[in-house]
Amino acid sequence: MSDDDVMDKKRQKAADKIITRMTEEGASPGDIKIQKKANKDAFGHEGDYDADRG
């Protein structure tokens, strides 16, 4: 796996962590949608809820 692939996975994981935390803390769908757009701009990934986290 190249360094770019490793960094891409880390960015995806960071985006997922944000969305997972927001979902677990009861954020509104609108807030999550806004955050997904911000994640896409910052990380290149929207992020998804990860039920297996932790």
N, C-alpha and C positions, 0 to 999 in steps of 0.2 A: 504494500500500500504506500502510495507516495505521500510526501508531507502535505500536499494540497488536500488529499483525501482525508488525512488525519484531522487537519484543521477544519474541514467541512463537517466532519462528524462531530467535532467539538462544538461548532456553531449550531448545528442541529440540536444537539443535546441541551445547549444553553436555552435555545428558543423553546424546546419542549418543557424544560424545567419551569420557565416563566408561566407558560400556559397551564401546566399542571397545577402549580401553586395557586394561580388565580381561580381555576375551576374548583379546587378543593376549598378555597376560602369563600366561595359563593359569589364570585364576580358576575355581573350581568353579562348576557350574551353580547350586548353592545360594547361593553368595556373590553371583552375578550376579542371582539372583531377589530377594535382600534389597536389593541396590543399586537395582534397578529400582523397588522399592516406595519407597525413600528418594527416588529421582529424581522419582517421581510426586508425592510430597508436597512436594518442594522446587521443582521446575520445572514441574509439571503435565504432564510427559511421562516415560514410563518410560525411553526411550532404546533405540536399536537398534545392532547392530553395523554399522559402515560400512566395507566392504572397500576402498572407493575412497579412504579417508582418507590424506592424505599422499602 
